[in-house]
């Protein structure tokens, strides 16, 4: 395994007045761990466009994840989707980004705006080879990946964004590349970069987009490991073993839970400093232990992180809040969702008597379910997750 990883983020806005977006992004994983990212743009906008793009993205990503050739994917789409009586076409445009061993990107493009490559913080050309499948011109590229590469895939609602019912000649793909060049060196996560681009398009539309607009960004980064300790072990005799394994891991260390923090402090021979509660932050107070990046309350904090993860994978309405807030749950969410590529959970199975009262909804089984859901959510975000129980 090399030391590179791919940060994937995307954001969409709907055609003004439409309840559904006509663009869809799907991510699938092959058995060997390689990922397939598909951005599909359904014909026009609204419900029909949403159905077309959803079917297209799901069919392509699923079939390619199973190792099917592109030709067969296109044939299947043409045979599956209905034909538009008005436009005489059966499926949406699409962009496929096939990430191979985090070393190479196979890029397949059909009638979406050309994918922009930002390399060394400047827009960079790449070779495109034309193929004709079922009479459609499809372009393939094979690109060796480098750290800090950024790939920007878009639906056609991004270039030409304008408040008028006409093409904005001052907001072309080249202009978008220049716009993204200015923020590439900052090091924002892919999700934030996609949000910045789409919000700029929305601004040009004056908040009333005349087309669906989607940006899907891949960012090549170094692997970052984060270790999270949650709860004391079921057997007190396992405390030293649990702490030894936790602190032996490279990367950032997060501790969630008061009792857990006390055990860690004793193991390190360091005092715990509890910060005063800042009412503006909300949530329980955080603490400090020398050698630990973040020390928070336990089950309440993790519960909020799980909710943030659930939202992140759904409509992502809470991103604007947790991405900038400094409460415990927001800090943990940013670390896990945006910084980490590899996450190790060290979970203690000890039962907290305070959580077993009749009027306490957060019991032991809920705690275990939280970790299971959070792990699954992180894996859907493309993280490598390992959970060790004690």
SVG drawing of the C-alpha trace seen along z (x, -y; Angstrom):
<svg xmlns="http://www.w3.org/2000/svg" viewBox="-42 -38 46 47">
<polyline fill="none" stroke="black" stroke-width="0.4" points="0.0,0.0 1.3,-3.5 1.0,-6.4 -1.6,-8.2 -5.3,-8.4 -8.3,-10.0 -10.5,-12.5 -13.9,-12.6 -16.5,-15.3 -19.5,-16.6 -22.2,-19.2 -25.4,-19.9 -28.0,-22.6 -31.4,-22.0 -32.9,-23.8 -34.9,-26.6 -38.4,-25.4 -37.6,-21.7 -37.8,-19.4 -35.3,-16.9 -31.8,-17.3 -31.3,-16.0 -27.7,-15.2 -26.5,-12.2 -23.1,-11.1 -22.6,-7.5 -19.5,-5.9 -18.8,-2.1 -15.9,0.0 -14.4,3.0 -13.3,6.1 -9.7,5.0 -10.6,1.7 -10.4,-0.4 -13.2,-3.0 -15.6,-4.0 -17.0,-7.5 -19.8,-8.4 -21.3,-11.8 -24.5,-11.5 -26.5,-14.4 -30.1,-13.5 -31.8,-15.0 -33.1,-18.5 -34.2,-18.7 -36.8,-17.6 -38.1,-14.1 -37.5,-12.5 -33.9,-13.8 -33.4,-12.6 -34.5,-9.1 -32.4,-9.1 -29.2,-10.2 -29.8,-7.9 -30.2,-4.8 -27.3,-5.8 -24.9,-6.4 -26.0,-3.3 -25.8,-1.0 -22.4,-2.2 -20.9,-2.3 -22.3,1.2 -21.3,2.9 -17.8,1.4 -17.3,2.3 -18.0,5.9 -15.4,5.6 -17.7,5.2 -16.3,3.4 -17.5,-0.1 -19.0,1.1 -21.3,3.5 -22.3,0.7 -23.3,-1.6 -25.3,1.2 -27.1,1.9 -28.0,-1.7 -29.3,-2.1 -31.5,1.1 -32.7,0.2 -33.6,-3.5 -36.7,-4.9 -36.3,-6.9 -37.3,-10.6 -40.0,-11.2 -38.9,-14.9 -35.1,-14.4 -34.8,-10.8 -32.1,-9.9 -32.3,-7.3 -29.7,-8.2 -27.9,-11.0 -24.4,-12.2 -21.8,-10.9 -18.3,-11.2 -16.5,-8.2 -13.5,-8.4 -11.9,-5.0 -9.3,-5.2 -6.8,-2.4 -4.7,-1.5 -4.6,-5.3 -1.8,-5.4 -3.7,-6.0 -7.0,-7.5 -8.9,-6.1 -11.1,-9.0 -14.1,-8.3 -16.1,-11.2 -19.3,-11.4 -20.7,-14.9 -20.3,-16.4 -17.9,-19.4 -14.3,-18.3 -12.8,-17.3 -10.4,-19.9 -7.0,-18.7 -5.2,-21.1 -1.6,-19.9 1.0,-21.8 -1.8,-24.2 -2.3,-25.1 -4.7,-23.8 -2.9,-21.1 -3.7,-19.4 -4.0,-15.6 -4.4,-13.3 -7.8,-12.1 -8.4,-9.2 -11.6,-9.0 -13.7,-5.8 -17.1,-5.3 -19.6,-3.1 -23.1,-2.7 -22.5,-5.8 -21.5,-7.9 -18.1,-9.6 -16.6,-8.7 -13.1,-9.9 -10.7,-7.9 -7.6,-9.1 -5.1,-7.3 -3.5,-9.7 -0.7,-8.8 -1.6,-10.4 0.5,-12.9 0.0,-14.3 -2.1,-17.5 -3.7,-16.6 -7.3,-17.9 -9.8,-16.6 -13.0,-18.7 -15.9,-16.9 -19.0,-19.0 -22.5,-18.8 -23.2,-21.4 -25.0,-23.6 -21.7,-24.8 -20.1,-26.4 -22.2,-29.3 -23.9,-29.9 -26.0,-33.0 -29.1,-34.7 -30.3,-35.1 -31.7,-32.4 -28.5,-32.5 -24.9,-31.1 -22.6,-33.2 -19.5,-33.7 -17.6,-35.0 -17.9,-31.8 -16.4,-29.1 -14.6,-25.9 -11.3,-27.9 -12.7,-30.5 -13.7,-27.8 -10.2,-26.3 -8.7,-29.8 -11.2,-30.2 -10.2,-26.8 -6.5,-27.5 -6.7,-30.4 -8.1,-28.1 -6.2,-24.9 -3.1,-25.7 -5.3,-26.3 -5.7,-22.6 -9.5,-22.5 -11.2,-19.1 -12.8,-17.9 -16.3,-18.5 -15.5,-22.1 -14.0,-22.7 -17.1,-21.3 -19.3,-23.4 -17.3,-26.6 -17.6,-26.0 -21.3,-25.2 -22.0,-28.2 -20.2,-30.4 -22.4,-29.1 -25.4,-29.7 -24.3,-33.3 -24.0,-33.7 -27.5,-32.3 -28.5,-34.9 -30.0,-32.1 -32.3,-30.9 -30.4,-28.3 -31.8,-27.7 -30.2,-24.3 -29.1,-21.6 -25.4,-22.2 -23.1,-19.6 -19.4,-19.5 -17.6,-16.3 -14.0,-16.8 -11.2,-14.2 -8.2,-15.4 -5.0,-13.3 -3.7,-13.4 -1.2,-11.7 -2.8,-9.0 -3.7,-10.4 -4.3,-8.0 -6.6,-8.9 -7.1,-6.8 -10.2,-7.2 -10.6,-5.7 -14.2,-5.4 -15.0,-3.8 -13.0,-1.7 -12.4,2.0 -14.8,4.6 -12.0,6.1 -10.0,3.6 -6.9,5.7 -7.0,4.8 -6.5,1.1 -2.8,1.0 -3.0,3.3 -5.7,1.1 -3.8,-2.1 -0.5,-0.6 -2.1,0.4 -3.9,-3.0 -0.9,-5.2 1.5,-3.0 -0.5,-4.0 0.9,-6.8 -1.3,-9.8 -3.8,-11.8 -5.4,-10.5 -8.9,-11.3 -10.4,-10.2 -14.1,-10.3 -15.4,-9.8 -14.5,-11.0 -13.6,-7.7 -11.6,-6.7 -9.7,-10.0 -8.8,-9.4 -7.4,-5.9 -5.4,-7.5 -4.1,-10.2 -3.0,-7.7 -1.3,-5.6 0.6,-8.7 1.3,-10.1 -0.2,-13.4 -2.9,-15.5 -6.3,-16.2 -7.2,-19.9 -11.0,-20.4 -11.8,-23.5 -14.6,-25.8 -17.9,-25.5 -18.3,-28.1 -22.1,-28.5 -21.6,-29.7 -20.1,-26.3 -22.9,-24.1 -22.5,-20.6 -20.4,-19.3 -17.0,-20.7 -13.8,-19.4 -10.6,-18.5 -6.8,-18.5 -4.2,-15.8 -0.6,-16.4 0.0,-14.1 -3.7,-13.8 -5.1,-16.0 -8.7,-16.0 -10.4,-14.9 -14.2,-15.0 -17.2,-13.7 -18.3,-10.2 -21.7,-9.0 -23.3,-12.4 -20.4,-13.6 -20.3,-10.3 -24.1,-10.5 -23.8,-13.9 -21.0,-12.7 -23.1,-9.8 -25.9,-12.3 -23.5,-14.5 -22.2,-11.5 -25.8,-10.4 -26.5,-13.9 -23.2,-14.1 -24.2,-11.0 -27.8,-12.3 -28.8,-15.9 -25.7,-17.4 -27.7,-20.2 -25.6,-20.4 -22.2,-20.8 -22.2,-24.6 -22.5,-24.4 -20.2,-21.5 -17.5,-22.4 -16.7,-25.7 -18.0,-25.2 -15.6,-24.4 -17.8,-22.3 -16.6,-18.7 -18.8,-16.9 -17.9,-19.3 -14.2,-19.0 -14.4,-15.2 -16.6,-15.2 -14.1,-17.4 -11.2,-15.2 -12.9,-12.0 -14.7,-13.2 -12.2,-15.6 -8.8,-14.9 -8.6,-11.1 -8.1,-8.5 -7.5,-5.6 -9.3,-5.4 -8.7,-3.0 -11.5,-2.7 -10.6,-1.3 -13.9,-0.6 -14.3,0.5 -17.1,2.8 -17.5,1.7 -21.0,0.8 -21.4,-2.7 -23.9,-2.4 -25.1,-6.0 -26.4,-4.9 -28.4,-2.0 -31.0,-4.1 -34.6,-3.5 -35.0,-7.0 -31.7,-7.0 -32.3,-6.4 -28.5,-5.9 -27.8,-2.4 -24.9,0.0 -26.5,1.6 -27.1,-1.9 -23.4,-2.7 -22.3,0.3 -24.8,-0.5 -23.4,-4.0 -19.9,-2.7 -21.2,-0.2 -23.2,-3.0 -20.3,-5.4 -17.9,-2.9 -20.2,-2.0 -20.8,-5.7 -17.0,-6.4 -16.5,-3.5 -19.1,-4.9 -17.1,-8.1 -14.1,-6.1 -12.3,-5.7 -10.4,-2.6 -11.8,-1.7 -10.7,0.8 -12.6,1.4 -11.0,3.2 -13.1,4.1 -11.8,4.6"/>
</svg>
